[in-house]
Amino acid sequence: MQHGEGGNQGEGAIEREAPMPTFSWEEIQKHNLCTDRWLVIDHKVYNITKWSSRHPRGFRVIGHYAGEGATDAFLAFHRNLSFVRKFMKPLLIGDLAPEEPSQDHSKNLQITEDFRALRKTTEEMNLFKTNHLFFLLLLAHIFIMETIAWFTVFYFGNGWIPIIIMAFILAASQVRHDTFTCHLKPLLPPPTDSPNSQRPGVWVLML
């Protein structure tokens, strides 16, 4: 049985995706409210209004870039970029218009350079690499402390004093290792060549 010309044409063919809408910086900058947040990463426009409250570092961190380009900040603070981008796909709403510059005109170029330098410095310091030995020792520390806590109750009974000692030991076993040792280390200190410079230094929390 023969089909007419064009019959079943396109059957089994891959359906073409509709082109993504494009936006200008003027339009993007309007979406910088708590109830309406857009940002740009690598020329892609994302609507983070609902998702910002679930951001691992809090809504204030990501909300700071609402209505702006966040490419360099994104690259500086995320280790596994391909993994993070999987969560960004549902938030994608369009592209930056081809005729628009990669950065909005109000963006401080010095801050952009600082973020790029920060990414390079953190990579050189291996701050993105996981220390498996550290987590193994931390787990062993928790296990030993909790064993001591339960042994205290088992040996001395369930009186008030053993219970208080057990509670203290259990609490101590969960204290982060950096509670008393963390400090701020400057990666990119403020420039000293200009007394009127308004560029802040970039600091990182060293654990």
C-alpha positions, 0 to 999 in steps of 0.5 A: 500500500502506497501513501500519497506524497508527503503521507506520514512525512516526519513520522518517527522524526525528532520534533524540533524544540521551539526556540527559546525567547531572548531578553535584553538587560533592560528587561532582566534588570526589572526582575530584581524583587523578592517576589520576582528574581531573574539572573543570567549565567553564561548568556542564559536567563534563569527564573530563580524566584521560587527556587532561591529559598532552597538555595544551599547557601540561603536565599540572600546569597543568590538573591543578591544577583537578581536582575544581574549577571552572575556568571563569575560568581557562579563559577567561583563558588561551585565545584562541580559545575556539570552537576549543578547545571542539572538543577538549573535546567527547570529554571531556564526561561530564555537566552540573553539577546545576541546583541546584548553584552555579556555583562550589564553596563552597571556591573563593576568590572573589578568585582568580575576580575576578583571573582575570576581570581578567586576561582583560580586561587581556590583551585590552586589551594585545592579547596575544592578537593575532598579530604576523605581522611578528614571525614573518616577521622571525624566519623571515628571521633563521633563514634568514640565519643558516643561510645564513651557517653553510653558506657558512662550511663551503663557503668554509673547508672541512670542518675542525674549526674551520669545523664548530664555527663552523657548529654555533655559528651553527646553534644561535644561529639557533634561539635564541628571541628572548626567551632574554635579554629575557623578564621578568615583568610584574605585571598584577594586583599583590598588594593593599597595603591589607591586610598579612595578605592571602593573595591572590597577584598575577597576573603574565604573562611578557612577551616 
